[in-house]
Amino acid sequence: MSDKRHNIDVEFFRQLDRFTLMVRKRVSTAYAGSRRSIHSGKGLDTIGYRKYDQGDELKAIDWKVYARSEKLYVRQFEEEKSLTTHILLDASKSMDYTGGGGTSKFEYATMLAAGFAYLVTKDNDKFAISTFAEDVDISKPRRGRKYLLKTIERLETAKVGGKTAINESTLQYGKAIHSRSLVVIISDFLQDPEDIESAIYRFADHDLILVQVLDRTESSLAIHGHSRLIDLESGAKMDTYISNDLKSQYQQKLEEHINHIRDTCNKVGAEFYTFTTDIPVFDAFFHTISRRKW
């Protein structure tokens, strides 16, 4: 387990103030957070009237309108619904990787998670950022900026280590979700494709976003010649020669892996994004939210 303090820079929050996180329309209005649904009777804001129908409550009739028109009309309101956002953050040892000595994958992923939570907080909706590796550390959804700040402080000292068990972790977490929600999974997704596929299908009924975070040296294998490769999760070491042919094979395998995840997401209507840690966090975040304006 890594005990180091993570550098989580949230300066980009100020750039997010002009944005709103749009929720997929396929999520029922019964669960949509600060998204509006139209009801008759009491509510927050009057948006108009409709003719009275049998079955409407008499107390919903606007008698002032009746006095002017001698017709029965029911006032309609917009009512806010709450949405809970569940953010699952990979805290396995592989996420502690820093190829160029800068921002680790975990730090980058945490900043993305905090960005989603910040937008949710703007709408006063509940969110939870939970970390997972071999098990999942489930956080209870709450709302408010105070909770967001406490969450960021907790993640700054979060333990990063262990192997990734995304199938088992999402199985555990799925039991904690009791209504249709926005689910965001942030990981390097360098696990068994079948386990990732199971996790995707497990949350297919939710508004689902997968964000893959890689270091640039992983996405392009920017090494050459005699090298020692170390599996951060298992500690296994392998001495090998990195040739151009091996780089080409690696790139092909990685693309096949990523395309498999993307295809599975497309089947269930989920979103999938891949970013490297050298991309400014706001640019990556803007790319995800700009796609959600339906």
N, C-alpha and C positions, 0 to 999 in steps of 0.2 A: 504494500500500500504506500502511495506517495503522500507525505505529510506537508508538502510545500504549499505556500499560499499562492493561490491563482490570481493572476492579474486580469480583472474583469473591468474593462473600460466601458462605461455607459454614457459617454459624452454624446453619442449619436442619438440618444433619446430626444434631444431638442429638435433634431431633424425629423423625428416621427410625429411631432405635434400637429402637423397638418394632414395626417393620414388617419383613416379609420379602417380597422380590420373587417373586411366584408366576409360574411358567413355564407357558405354555399347554399343556394336556394333549395337544394334537395333536402336540407335539414328542415324538419317540420317546424312551423311557427310556434308549436307548443314548446319548443326548446330554444328558439332563436333568441339570442341575447340582445338587447337594446335594439333589435330589429322590431319593427312595428307590426302589429296585427290589429285588424279592425273588429271592434265589438260594439254592440248597442248597450246603452246604459252608462254606468259610471266608468270613468277612465281618467286619462291624463289631459289630453288635448282634444277639443271638438274639431272634427274634420268635415262635418256635413250632416245631412239628414237623408232619410229614406222613408218611403211610405210605410205606414203601420201594416203589419201582417198578423193574421190570427196566430196566436201562440206567443207573440211579443208580450212582455210584461206591461201592464198598464202604467206602472211608475216610470217606464222608459219614454212615454209620450211627452212631447214638448207642448204643453197646453198654451203657451204664449203664441206659438206658431198656429195652433188650432184657432185661437181667438181671432187671428188676422185672416186666416184662409178658410176656416171651417173644414179643414182637412186634417186627418191624423198623420203626424210625422213622428218618427223616432230619431232621437239624436244619436249620432255615431261618434265614437271616440277611438283614439289610438292608444293601445295599451302596450306597455313594454313587457317583454318576456326576458327571463334571465337565461344566460348561456354559461355553462361551465367549460373552461378550457383546460385540458389535461396535457401537460408537456412532459414527455419522457426523455430524459437526457442520459446518454450513454456515458458511464463513468468507469468503464473497464480500462485496463492498463494500456491498451492500444491507443486510447484517446489521449494519453499523456505524451504522445510523440510530438517532437518538435524538430523537424528536419533541418531547418536553417537556424535554429537557436532563437527563434522569435516567439510568436504566439503558438501555444500548443493547440491541438485539435479540441481538447476539452474546454479551454478558455474561449476559443472561437465559438464553439457550440453553445456554451453558457451565455455568451453575449447575444446570440440569436434567440435563445430561449427567453432571456430577459426582455428582448425586444417584443416578442409576442405577448409576454405578460404585461408589458407596459401599455400596449394598445388595448388589451382587455381591460386593464385598470382604468383607462380613460373612459370606458363605457360603464364603469362600476360593476363589471361582471366578475364572477369568481374564477380563480385559476389555481393551479397547483403545478409546481415543477418538482418532479420526482426523478431520482437517479437510479440507474440499474446497471448491474454487471452480471454476477452469478445469481444474485437476488435483486429484488426491487425494493428501494426505500421509499415507501408511499407517503407523500405529504397530503394533508387534508386541504381541499380547495377553500380559499377564502378570498375576500376582496379588499381593495384599498392599497394606497401607495405605501403605507406603513408596512403592510405585509410584504409588498414587493421588495422594499429595502432590506427587511429581515431575511427574505429569501436569498437575495444577492449576497448578503453577508455570510449566510450559511454555505453558499456555493463557493465562496472564496476560500474556504478551508475544507471543502469536501474531500473525502478520501477517494483517490483514483487508483484502482487496481483490480486484479482478478480477471477472469475470462468473461467473455460476453455470452450470456444465455438469453438471447432476445425472445426465444419462443416461450421459455418458462417464465420470464419476467413479465411479458405481456399477458400471459395466461393469469398470473397472479393479479396484475393490475386491472385486467378486464372485469374482475369481480368487484372492484371498487367503483365502477362507473354504473350509475343507476338510471341515467337518462341520456337521450341523444346529446352528443357533445362535440366540441371541436377537439380532436386529438392530434398532437404534433409529436412526432418521434424524430429525435436528432441523434445521429450516430455516424460512424464511418461505414457502417453496413458491410464490413468485411467478414461476414459470417456465412454459414452454410445457407445457400439460396433457399432451401426448403424451409428452414427456420424463419427466414425473413418473410417468405411467402405466407406462412402460417400466421405470423404477426399481422400482416396486412389484411388477410381475410378475417382475422379476429375483430378488427376495428372497421370492417367494411361498411357497417351500417351508420358510422359516424362521419362527420366532415373530417377527413383524414389528410394530413400533410406529412410527408417524409422528407427530411433534409439530410443529405449526406455531406459530411465534412471530411475532407482529405487534405493532407499536406501535399505541396506541389511535388515533392520528391516521390510521393506515392503515385500520384496521377500520371507522372511521366517517367518514373524510374531514372532520375537524373544522376546516375552513377555509372562508372565504366571501369572495366579491368577486374583484377583480383579483389574480391570484397568478402567481408564476413557479414552475413545476414543474421539478425537476432529477432526471434519472435517475442515481442514484448509481453504477451500474455502467458506463454508457456516457458519462456526462457531458453528455448531450443536455439542452437546456433548451427549455421551452415556456411562453410567456406566454398565459394564458387567464383567462376569467372563471368563477369557480366559483359556479354558480347552484344553486338548490334542485333543479331538474330534473337538472342534471349530477350532483349528489350522489346523487340517486335512481338514475340510470343506473349510476353507479359501484358503489353498494351492490348492485344487482341483478347486475352482472357479477362482483363479488367473491363473492357468495353462490353463483352458478352455478359458479365456479371451485372453491370449497371443496367444494360438493356433488359435483362430479365426482371430486375426490380421495377423498372419503368413500365414494362409490359403488364406486370401484375397490377400495378397501381392503376393503369389505364382501364383494366378490366373491371375494377370496382369503383371507378370514378374518383380515385384519390390523386393527389398531386405529389410529384417527386422532383426534387431539385438537388443538384450537386454543386458544391463550392469548395474551393481550396482556400487555405488560411491566409494566402497573400492577397486575396480580394478584400477591399475595404468592407467592413461589416455592414455599413449602411447600404452599400451597393448591392450586396447579397440580399439583405432584408427587403430593399425596395423591389428587387426582382420578384420576390415571392408575393408581396402584397399588391403589386401592380397587376398581377394576373388574376386577382380576385375581385374585379369590378364587373359584375354581371348586371 
